[in-house]
């Protein structure tokens, strides 16, 4: 495969397969992150496939993180299951542009997959969903649709109420022209990140400035806490407010029988966001935006042109025209594991999170903040404040055994550990706890 060409598909895929298996077979023992990584090489100008792959193997591959591995606890990052990876390779091979329904079954696979997950999450059967690139794009779709709804209610500006809004909500408000200044924070319950329903009721009761959207959390980003969706939905109904549920990872509580009641009331939502490349453990980028008003959604995102086609083509409901066949890996995971299999790793991740919190609290050197309602542990050194937190986190991540990210909760600097990988085990937890102990002052 020398020279300037790319060679045959078989040779290229065989070479990629060798690199992929090497990465996956050793992922449990690799350094989880590289801090700092060296400067990446610029792409050479046409050195041929063999030389290009050799350069990548020498200058890029050694510095790739083990983010799909069992001890990467940063952000809320899933790994990838074998069936999801195989499906994703096929998606690239098939190279379907799921912008329209003509000429391929891909759009119908997406439609059926969206409906299957909606039913599993407990959403109303009338909810219309489309795949997008992530929760940020999904929140954008939902806020844009809510803005269109608001414009039909009143000429007054839209106001957004939330106890704990994710930063992507603010981004969506900015992009759609609602404006970041139209967010009205609502008090949360004492010691929690879930909205106080009484405070929400009061805020909406005194609001007289036009249509209102309430953003509820199903899996708040700092602790994984849940708003009381049933009470919030009742409040929204009384005050004629649009209810948007940001369930980027928390919607997967529906797959565990003990956690499922936390989603009671989700069936009353007007729009819902879920990120599949988090807890479903499919490759980036994969999420679904659900709305109860596809007619308004189409008003926002329609791309009318003779050559593009018309309804029910997906391109009329999302920011993108060209769309990857993201649904197939999600289809494969649900078909392979079922809701029971997915629920098993959701439940296991939550148990490991609680065990981690108990282990570090028992040392007396860390304090867990906000409880552990789901799969996220927010904790802080008991002494030293932000300086101690920063030193600890730098040592922990530089050690390569695990990777965590910083946070801020109740005015205190924190470290966030998010358990969302399907392969994380009790043995991995022992290594994570040991790395934490070795990194503290």
C-alpha positions as CSV (number, residue, x, y, z in Angstrom):
1,X,0.0,0.0,0.0
2,X,2.9,2.3,-0.6
3,X,2.9,5.3,-2.9
4,X,0.5,8.2,-3.0
5,X,-2.7,6.2,-3.1
6,X,-4.9,4.7,-0.3
7,X,-4.7,1.1,-1.5
8,X,-7.6,-1.3,-1.3
9,X,-10.4,-1.2,1.2
10,X,-9.5,-4.6,2.5
11,X,-5.9,-3.6,3.2
12,X,-6.9,-0.3,4.8
13,X,-9.5,-2.0,7.0
14,X,-7.2,-4.8,8.0
15,X,-4.6,-2.3,9.1
16,X,-7.2,-0.3,11.0
17,X,-8.5,-3.5,12.6
18,X,-5.1,-4.3,13.9
19,X,-4.7,-0.9,15.5
20,X,-8.2,-1.0,17.0
21,X,-7.8,-4.4,18.6
22,X,-4.5,-3.5,20.0
23,X,-6.1,-0.4,21.6
24,X,-9.2,-2.3,22.9
25,X,-7.3,-5.3,24.2
26,X,-5.1,-3.2,26.4
27,X,-7.5,-0.5,27.4
28,X,-7.8,-1.7,31.0
29,X,-4.1,-1.3,31.6
30,X,-3.4,1.8,29.5
31,X,-2.8,5.3,31.0
32,X,-6.3,6.7,31.2
33,X,-5.2,10.2,30.2
34,X,-2.0,12.0,29.1
35,X,-1.3,15.3,30.8
36,X,0.1,17.0,29.0
37,X,0.1,15.4,25.5
38,X,2.8,16.5,23.0
39,X,2.0,18.6,20.0
40,X,0.3,16.7,17.3
41,X,1.9,16.3,13.8
42,X,0.4,18.3,11.0
43,X,-1.0,16.1,8.2
44,X,1.7,15.6,5.6
45,X,1.0,16.4,1.9
46,X,0.3,13.0,0.3
47,X,2.8,10.5,1.7
48,X,0.7,7.5,1.0
49,X,-1.4,5.3,3.3
50,X,1.4,3.1,4.8
51,X,3.6,6.1,5.7
52,X,0.6,8.1,7.0
53,X,-0.5,5.2,9.2
54,X,3.0,4.7,10.4
55,X,3.3,8.3,11.4
56,X,0.0,8.2,13.2
57,X,1.0,5.1,15.0
58,X,4.2,6.8,16.2
59,X,3.0,10.3,16.9
60,X,-0.8,10.1,17.6
61,X,-1.8,6.6,18.9
62,X,0.5,6.6,22.0
63,X,-1.2,9.8,23.2
64,X,-4.9,8.8,22.7
65,X,-6.8,8.6,26.0
66,X,-8.4,5.5,27.3
67,X,-11.7,7.3,27.5
68,X,-13.7,4.2,26.4
69,X,-12.1,2.3,29.3
70,X,-13.3,1.4,32.8
71,X,-11.5,4.0,34.9
72,X,-12.2,7.2,32.9
73,X,-14.6,9.1,35.2
74,X,-14.5,12.5,33.6
75,X,-17.6,14.4,32.4
76,X,-20.2,11.7,31.8
77,X,-18.5,9.5,29.3
78,X,-19.6,6.1,28.2
79,X,-17.4,3.6,26.4
80,X,-18.4,1.5,23.5
81,X,-19.9,-2.0,23.4
82,X,-18.7,-4.5,20.8
83,X,-22.0,-4.5,19.0
84,X,-22.1,-0.6,19.0
85,X,-18.6,-0.5,17.6
86,X,-19.3,-3.1,14.9
87,X,-22.5,-1.1,14.0
88,X,-20.6,2.1,13.8
89,X,-18.0,0.6,11.4
90,X,-20.8,-0.5,9.2
91,X,-22.4,2.9,9.4
92,X,-19.2,4.4,8.0
93,X,-19.0,1.6,5.4
94,X,-22.6,2.1,4.2
95,X,-22.2,5.9,4.3
96,X,-25.9,6.7,4.3
97,X,-26.9,10.4,4.4
98,X,-30.1,10.2,6.5
99,X,-31.3,13.6,5.4
100,X,-34.4,12.1,3.6
101,X,-36.4,8.9,3.5
102,X,-36.1,8.3,-0.3
103,X,-34.1,5.4,-1.6
104,X,-32.9,3.8,1.7
105,X,-34.4,2.1,4.8
106,X,-32.1,4.1,7.1
107,X,-34.6,6.9,7.9
108,X,-37.2,4.3,8.9
109,X,-34.6,2.5,11.1
110,X,-34.1,5.8,12.8
111,X,-37.8,6.4,13.2
112,X,-38.3,2.9,14.8
113,X,-35.3,3.3,17.0
114,X,-36.4,6.7,18.3
115,X,-39.9,5.2,19.1
116,X,-38.4,2.2,20.9
117,X,-36.2,4.3,23.1
118,X,-39.1,6.7,23.7
119,X,-41.2,3.9,25.0
120,X,-38.4,2.5,27.2
121,X,-37.9,6.0,28.7
122,X,-41.7,6.3,29.4
123,X,-42.3,9.2,27.1
124,X,-45.8,9.8,25.6
125,X,-46.3,7.9,22.4
126,X,-47.1,11.2,20.6
127,X,-43.5,12.5,21.1
128,X,-41.6,13.0,17.9
129,X,-37.9,12.3,18.0
130,X,-34.9,12.8,15.8
131,X,-31.2,11.8,16.1
132,X,-28.8,14.7,16.6
133,X,-25.1,15.0,17.4
134,X,-25.4,15.4,21.2
135,X,-27.3,16.8,24.1
136,X,-26.2,20.4,23.1
137,X,-27.8,20.0,19.7
138,X,-30.8,18.3,21.3
139,X,-31.4,21.1,23.8
140,X,-31.1,23.5,20.9
141,X,-33.8,21.7,18.9
142,X,-36.1,21.7,22.0
143,X,-35.5,25.3,23.0
144,X,-36.0,26.5,19.4
145,X,-39.3,24.6,19.2
146,X,-40.4,26.0,22.6
147,X,-39.5,29.5,21.3
148,X,-41.7,28.9,18.3
149,X,-44.5,27.8,20.6
150,X,-44.0,31.0,22.8
151,X,-44.2,33.2,19.7
152,X,-47.7,31.9,19.2
153,X,-48.7,32.7,22.7
154,X,-47.6,36.3,23.0
155,X,-45.4,38.9,21.5
156,X,-43.7,39.3,24.9
157,X,-40.3,37.7,25.3
158,X,-39.9,34.1,26.4
159,X,-38.5,33.5,30.0
160,X,-36.8,30.2,31.0
161,X,-37.1,29.0,34.6
162,X,-34.7,26.3,36.0
163,X,-33.3,25.1,39.2
164,X,-30.1,23.7,37.7
165,X,-29.8,24.4,34.0
166,X,-26.9,22.8,32.1
167,X,-24.7,25.2,30.3
168,X,-26.0,23.9,26.9
169,X,-29.4,25.4,27.8
170,X,-27.8,28.8,28.0
171,X,-26.0,28.2,24.7
172,X,-29.3,27.2,23.1
173,X,-31.0,30.3,24.4
174,X,-28.2,32.4,22.9
175,X,-28.3,30.7,19.5
176,X,-32.1,30.9,19.2
177,X,-32.2,34.6,20.1
178,X,-34.0,34.1,23.4
179,X,-30.9,35.4,25.1
180,X,-29.0,34.2,28.1
181,X,-30.4,37.0,30.2
182,X,-33.9,35.5,30.0
183,X,-32.9,32.6,32.4
184,X,-34.5,32.9,35.8
185,X,-32.8,30.7,38.4
186,X,-35.1,29.0,40.8
187,X,-34.1,27.9,44.3
188,X,-33.1,24.2,44.8
189,X,-33.9,22.0,47.8
190,X,-31.6,22.3,50.8
191,X,-28.4,20.3,50.3
192,X,-29.6,19.1,46.8
193,X,-29.4,20.3,43.2
194,X,-33.1,19.5,42.5
195,X,-35.5,22.4,42.1
196,X,-37.7,23.4,45.0
197,X,-41.3,22.9,43.7
198,X,-42.7,25.6,46.0
199,X,-40.1,28.1,44.8
200,X,-41.0,27.2,41.2
201,X,-44.7,27.6,41.8
202,X,-44.0,31.0,43.4
203,X,-41.8,32.1,40.5
204,X,-44.3,31.3,37.9
205,X,-47.2,32.8,39.9
206,X,-45.6,36.2,40.0
207,X,-44.3,36.0,36.4
208,X,-46.3,38.3,34.2
209,X,-43.8,38.9,31.4
210,X,-45.0,36.5,28.7
211,X,-44.6,32.8,27.9
212,X,-42.6,30.6,30.2
213,X,-40.5,27.5,29.7
214,X,-39.4,25.4,32.6
215,X,-36.3,23.3,32.2
216,X,-36.3,20.3,34.6
217,X,-33.3,18.1,35.3
218,X,-33.4,14.3,35.0
219,X,-29.9,13.7,36.1
220,X,-28.4,17.0,37.1
221,X,-24.8,17.4,36.0
222,X,-23.1,17.9,39.4
223,X,-24.8,15.1,41.4
224,X,-27.1,13.3,39.1
225,X,-30.1,14.5,41.1
226,X,-33.7,14.6,39.7
227,X,-36.3,17.2,39.9
228,X,-39.7,15.9,40.9
229,X,-41.0,15.7,37.4
230,X,-44.6,14.9,38.4
231,X,-44.9,17.9,40.6
232,X,-43.1,20.1,38.2
233,X,-45.4,18.9,35.3
234,X,-48.4,19.8,37.4
235,X,-47.1,23.2,38.1
236,X,-46.4,23.8,34.4
237,X,-49.9,22.7,33.5
238,X,-51.4,25.2,36.0
239,X,-49.3,28.1,34.7
240,X,-49.4,27.0,31.0
241,X,-45.7,26.7,30.8
242,X,-43.7,24.6,28.4
243,X,-41.9,21.7,30.2
244,X,-38.5,20.7,28.8
245,X,-36.8,17.8,30.5
246,X,-33.0,17.7,30.2
247,X,-32.3,14.0,30.6
248,X,-29.0,13.7,28.9
249,X,-27.9,10.7,30.9
250,X,-30.5,10.5,33.7
251,X,-33.2,9.1,31.4
252,X,-31.4,5.8,31.5
253,X,-32.7,5.4,35.1
254,X,-35.8,4.1,33.3
255,X,-33.9,0.9,32.6
256,X,-33.4,0.0,36.3
257,X,-36.5,-0.9,38.2
258,X,-35.3,0.7,41.4
259,X,-34.5,4.0,39.7
260,X,-37.4,4.2,37.3
261,X,-39.8,6.0,39.7
262,X,-37.6,9.0,39.5
263,X,-38.9,9.6,36.0
264,X,-42.6,9.6,37.0
265,X,-44.1,12.5,35.2
266,X,-41.8,12.4,32.2
267,X,-44.9,11.5,30.1
268,X,-46.2,15.0,30.5
269,X,-43.1,16.7,29.1
270,X,-43.3,18.9,26.0
271,X,-39.7,18.2,25.0
272,X,-37.0,15.9,26.2
273,X,-33.3,15.6,25.6
274,X,-31.3,12.4,25.9
275,X,-27.6,11.7,25.1
276,X,-27.0,8.1,23.9
277,X,-23.2,8.4,23.7
278,X,-23.2,8.7,27.5
279,X,-24.9,5.8,29.3
280,X,-26.0,3.8,26.3
281,X,-22.2,3.4,25.5
282,X,-22.5,4.0,21.8
283,X,-19.8,5.9,19.9
284,X,-19.8,9.7,19.6
285,X,-21.9,11.5,18.4
286,X,-25.4,10.3,19.2
287,X,-28.4,11.9,20.9
288,X,-32.1,12.3,20.5
289,X,-34.3,15.4,20.7
290,X,-38.0,14.6,21.4
291,X,-40.8,17.2,21.1
292,X,-44.6,17.1,21.3
293,X,-44.9,19.7,18.6
294,X,-43.2,18.5,15.4
295,X,-45.3,21.0,13.5
296,X,-43.6,23.8,15.2
297,X,-40.2,22.1,15.0
298,X,-40.6,21.9,11.3
299,X,-41.4,25.6,11.2
300,X,-37.9,26.2,12.6
301,X,-35.8,23.7,10.8
302,X,-37.5,23.2,7.4
303,X,-35.1,23.3,4.5
304,X,-37.5,23.6,1.6
305,X,-36.0,23.1,-1.8
306,X,-37.2,21.0,-4.8
307,X,-34.1,18.8,-4.8
308,X,-34.3,18.1,-1.0
309,X,-37.7,16.5,-0.9
310,X,-40.4,17.0,1.7
311,X,-42.0,15.4,4.8
312,X,-41.4,13.1,6.5
313,X,-37.7,13.7,5.7
314,X,-35.6,14.1,8.8
315,X,-33.7,17.1,7.6
316,X,-36.8,19.3,8.2
317,X,-36.6,18.7,12.0
318,X,-32.9,19.1,12.9
319,X,-30.2,21.8,12.4
320,X,-28.4,19.5,10.0
321,X,-29.3,18.6,6.5
322,X,-26.6,16.0,6.0
323,X,-27.0,13.4,8.8
324,X,-25.0,10.3,9.7
325,X,-26.8,7.0,10.3
326,X,-26.4,7.5,14.0
327,X,-29.5,5.3,14.8
328,X,-27.9,2.0,13.8
329,X,-25.5,1.6,16.8
330,X,-28.3,2.4,19.2
331,X,-30.6,0.0,17.3
332,X,-27.9,-2.7,17.7
333,X,-27.3,-2.2,21.5
334,X,-31.1,-2.3,22.2
335,X,-31.5,-5.4,20.0
336,X,-28.4,-7.1,21.5
337,X,-28.8,-6.3,25.2
338,X,-32.4,-5.4,25.6
339,X,-33.6,-3.0,28.3
340,X,-32.7,-5.6,30.9
341,X,-29.1,-5.8,29.8
342,X,-28.7,-2.0,29.6
343,X,-30.3,-1.7,33.0
344,X,-27.7,-4.1,34.5
345,X,-24.8,-1.8,33.8
346,X,-26.8,1.3,34.8
347,X,-27.5,-0.3,38.2
348,X,-23.9,-1.5,38.5
349,X,-22.5,2.0,37.8
350,X,-24.8,3.5,40.5
351,X,-23.7,0.9,43.0
352,X,-20.0,1.5,42.3
353,X,-20.6,5.3,42.6
354,X,-22.1,4.8,46.1
355,X,-19.2,2.4,47.1
356,X,-16.7,4.9,45.9
357,X,-18.3,7.7,47.9
358,X,-18.3,5.5,51.0
359,X,-14.7,4.5,50.6
360,X,-13.3,8.0,50.2
361,X,-15.6,9.4,53.0
362,X,-14.3,6.7,55.4
363,X,-10.8,8.1,55.0
364,X,-11.8,11.3,56.7
365,X,-9.9,13.2,54.0
366,X,-12.8,13.9,51.7
367,X,-16.3,15.1,51.9
368,X,-19.0,14.1,49.5
369,X,-21.4,16.9,48.6
370,X,-25.1,16.6,47.5
371,X,-25.4,12.9,48.1
372,X,-25.1,10.2,45.5
373,X,-28.6,9.9,43.9
374,X,-27.4,8.3,40.7
375,X,-23.9,7.7,39.2
376,X,-22.0,10.9,40.0
377,X,-19.9,11.6,43.1
378,X,-19.0,15.2,43.8
379,X,-16.4,15.4,46.5
380,X,-13.8,17.8,47.9
381,X,-10.8,17.5,50.3
382,X,-11.8,18.3,53.8
383,X,-9.0,20.8,54.2
384,X,-7.3,23.3,51.9
385,X,-10.1,24.6,49.7
386,X,-9.6,25.3,46.0
387,X,-5.8,25.1,46.3
388,X,-5.9,21.6,47.8
389,X,-8.6,20.5,45.3
390,X,-6.4,21.7,42.3
391,X,-3.3,20.0,43.6
392,X,-5.1,16.7,44.3
393,X,-6.8,16.7,40.9
394,X,-3.5,17.4,39.1
395,X,-1.8,14.6,40.8
396,X,-4.7,12.2,40.3
397,X,-5.0,12.8,36.6
398,X,-1.2,12.9,36.0
399,X,-0.9,9.5,37.6
400,X,-2.7,7.8,34.6
401,X,-4.8,5.4,36.7
402,X,-8.0,7.3,36.4
403,X,-9.3,10.6,35.2
404,X,-11.8,13.0,36.8
405,X,-12.9,16.6,36.2
406,X,-13.4,19.6,38.4
407,X,-16.7,21.1,39.5
408,X,-18.3,23.7,41.8
409,X,-21.1,22.8,44.1
410,X,-22.8,24.8,46.9
411,X,-20.0,27.4,46.6
412,X,-17.3,24.8,47.1
413,X,-14.7,23.5,44.6
414,X,-15.2,19.8,43.9
415,X,-14.0,16.9,41.9
416,X,-16.5,14.9,39.9
417,X,-16.4,11.2,39.3
418,X,-19.0,9.9,36.9
419,X,-19.5,6.2,36.6
420,X,-21.0,5.5,33.2
421,X,-18.9,2.8,31.5
422,X,-20.4,-0.6,30.9
423,X,-17.2,-2.4,31.8
424,X,-16.3,-0.7,35.1
425,X,-15.9,-3.4,37.7
426,X,-15.2,-3.8,41.5
427,X,-11.6,-4.4,40.6
428,X,-11.4,-1.1,38.8
429,X,-13.0,0.6,41.8
430,X,-10.2,-0.7,44.0
431,X,-7.6,0.8,41.7
432,X,-9.5,4.1,41.5
433,X,-9.8,4.3,45.3
434,X,-6.1,3.5,45.7
435,X,-5.2,6.2,43.1
436,X,-7.3,8.8,45.1
437,X,-5.6,7.8,48.3
438,X,-2.1,8.2,46.7
439,X,-2.9,11.6,45.3
440,X,-4.1,13.5,48.4
441,X,-1.8,15.8,50.4
